């Protein structure tokens, strides 16, 4: 197994309309079924969402997460990391932020879908205490199934520990 690269220095912020072209390029790099720019723009402007981007010291977007509330569940719609920055804890950090957001706003869970073939992502979600709760047959445009994975605060030992401490244990 390759040695883990250090986590780059980054800032966290909500995405802005001016980020949409960059997000669209990252979608094309990261996904076989990318969202088009107009959907990303609609998400950026949509009320009641939890969206975050991680940016380098130079302002380059390294990773992003888009999530929407569905009653008491914060549903992760998209999460992606630039390929050259994967396996450095950025996606885990974004997911921990989403989990904390759900806790602060009295959400009961955080849910996402993941391709059944994406074993790396599934392993990460399991490490972050997500449980497989279902399957969506033919969910993706190419016919691949999606696993539905959900996190609930009671599923995570030490869930109320400070966010930085939980990330340092990785």
C-alpha positions as CSV (number, residue, x, y, z in Angstrom):
1,X,0.0,0.0,0.0
2,X,1.3,3.5,-0.9
3,X,2.4,5.7,2.0
4,X,-0.2,8.3,2.8
5,X,0.6,11.8,1.7
6,X,0.3,14.6,4.2
7,X,-2.9,16.5,4.3
8,X,-2.5,19.8,2.5
9,X,-3.2,23.1,4.2
10,X,-6.7,24.2,3.3
11,X,-9.6,26.6,4.1
12,X,-13.3,25.7,4.3
13,X,-16.0,27.8,2.8
14,X,-19.4,27.6,1.1
15,X,-19.2,27.5,-2.7
16,X,-20.0,30.7,-4.6
17,X,-21.6,31.1,-8.1
18,X,-18.1,31.9,-9.5
19,X,-17.0,28.3,-8.4
20,X,-19.5,26.6,-10.7
21,X,-17.2,26.3,-13.7
22,X,-14.4,24.7,-11.6
23,X,-16.9,22.4,-9.9
24,X,-18.2,21.4,-13.3
25,X,-14.6,20.5,-14.4
26,X,-14.1,18.5,-11.2
27,X,-17.3,16.7,-11.8
28,X,-16.1,15.6,-15.3
29,X,-12.8,14.5,-13.8
30,X,-14.2,12.7,-10.8
31,X,-17.5,11.1,-12.1
32,X,-18.5,9.0,-15.0
33,X,-22.0,10.7,-14.7
34,X,-21.1,14.3,-13.9
35,X,-23.7,16.9,-13.1
36,X,-23.9,19.7,-15.7
37,X,-23.1,23.3,-14.7
38,X,-26.7,24.4,-14.6
39,X,-27.5,21.8,-11.9
40,X,-24.5,22.8,-9.9
41,X,-25.5,26.5,-10.1
42,X,-29.0,25.6,-9.0
43,X,-27.5,23.8,-6.0
44,X,-25.3,26.8,-5.1
45,X,-28.3,29.1,-5.0
46,X,-30.7,26.6,-3.4
47,X,-31.9,27.6,0.1
48,X,-31.5,25.3,3.1
49,X,-28.4,23.4,1.8
50,X,-25.1,22.5,3.4
51,X,-22.4,22.9,0.8
52,X,-18.7,23.2,1.5
53,X,-15.5,23.5,-0.6
54,X,-12.0,23.0,0.6
55,X,-9.5,25.4,-1.0
56,X,-5.7,25.4,-1.1
57,X,-3.8,28.4,0.1
58,X,-3.8,29.7,-3.5
59,X,-7.6,29.4,-3.7
60,X,-7.8,26.2,-5.8
61,X,-10.7,23.9,-5.0
62,X,-9.4,20.6,-3.7
63,X,-12.6,18.9,-2.6
64,X,-16.3,19.6,-2.2
65,X,-19.5,18.4,-0.6
66,X,-23.1,19.2,-1.6
67,X,-25.9,18.2,0.8
68,X,-29.6,18.8,1.2
69,X,-32.0,18.3,4.0
70,X,-34.7,15.7,3.5
71,X,-36.8,16.1,6.6
72,X,-34.4,15.1,9.5
73,X,-31.8,13.5,7.2
74,X,-28.9,15.4,5.7
75,X,-28.5,13.8,2.3
76,X,-25.0,14.0,0.7
77,X,-25.7,14.6,-2.9
78,X,-22.1,14.9,-4.1
79,X,-18.7,14.5,-2.5
80,X,-15.5,14.6,-4.6
81,X,-11.8,15.2,-4.2
82,X,-9.3,16.1,-6.9
83,X,-7.5,12.9,-7.9
84,X,-4.1,14.2,-6.9
85,X,-5.4,15.0,-3.4
86,X,-7.2,11.8,-2.6
87,X,-6.4,9.7,0.4
88,X,-5.3,12.7,2.4
89,X,-8.3,13.0,4.7
90,X,-10.1,15.8,2.8
91,X,-13.3,13.7,2.1
92,X,-13.3,12.5,5.7
93,X,-13.0,16.1,6.9
94,X,-16.0,17.2,4.7
95,X,-18.1,14.3,5.9
96,X,-17.2,15.0,9.6
97,X,-18.4,18.6,8.9
98,X,-21.7,17.3,7.5
99,X,-22.1,15.0,10.5
100,X,-21.5,17.9,12.9
101,X,-23.9,20.1,10.9
102,X,-26.6,17.4,11.2
103,X,-26.0,17.2,15.0
104,X,-26.1,20.9,15.5
105,X,-29.4,21.2,13.6
106,X,-31.0,18.2,15.4
107,X,-30.8,16.0,12.4
108,X,-31.2,12.3,12.9
109,X,-29.0,11.0,10.2
110,X,-26.6,11.6,7.3
111,X,-27.2,9.5,4.2
112,X,-25.5,9.0,0.8
113,X,-25.4,6.7,-2.2
114,X,-22.2,5.1,-3.5
115,X,-21.5,2.9,-6.4
116,X,-21.2,-0.7,-5.4
117,X,-17.9,-0.9,-7.3
118,X,-16.4,2.1,-5.4
119,X,-14.8,-0.1,-2.7
120,X,-12.4,2.7,-1.6
121,X,-15.3,5.1,-0.8
122,X,-17.3,2.3,0.9
123,X,-14.4,1.5,3.1
124,X,-14.0,5.2,4.1
125,X,-17.7,5.5,4.9
126,X,-17.6,2.4,7.0
127,X,-14.6,3.8,8.8
128,X,-16.7,6.9,9.5
129,X,-19.4,4.7,11.0
130,X,-21.9,4.7,8.1
131,X,-24.0,1.6,7.9
132,X,-25.3,0.0,4.7
133,X,-29.1,0.4,4.9
134,X,-30.3,-0.5,1.3
135,X,-29.5,-0.7,-2.3
136,X,-30.9,1.2,-5.3
137,X,-30.8,-1.2,-8.4
138,X,-29.7,0.5,-11.6
139,X,-29.4,3.9,-9.8
140,X,-26.6,5.2,-12.1
141,X,-26.9,6.0,-15.8
142,X,-24.8,3.0,-16.7
143,X,-27.1,0.7,-14.8
144,X,-24.8,0.1,-11.8
145,X,-26.5,-0.2,-8.4
146,X,-25.9,2.2,-5.5
147,X,-25.5,1.2,-1.9
148,X,-27.4,3.5,0.5
149,X,-25.3,4.2,3.6
150,X,-26.5,6.1,6.6
151,X,-24.8,7.5,9.7
152,X,-26.6,8.2,13.0
153,X,-25.0,9.9,16.0
154,X,-25.7,6.8,18.2
155,X,-23.6,4.7,15.7
156,X,-20.4,6.6,16.4
157,X,-18.5,6.0,19.6
158,X,-17.0,9.4,20.7
159,X,-19.2,11.2,18.2
160,X,-19.2,14.3,20.4
161,X,-15.4,14.5,20.6
162,X,-13.9,17.6,19.1
163,X,-13.7,17.4,15.3
164,X,-10.0,18.0,15.1
165,X,-9.3,15.2,17.6
166,X,-11.4,12.7,15.7
167,X,-9.5,13.5,12.5
168,X,-6.2,13.2,14.2
169,X,-6.9,9.6,15.2
170,X,-7.1,8.6,11.5
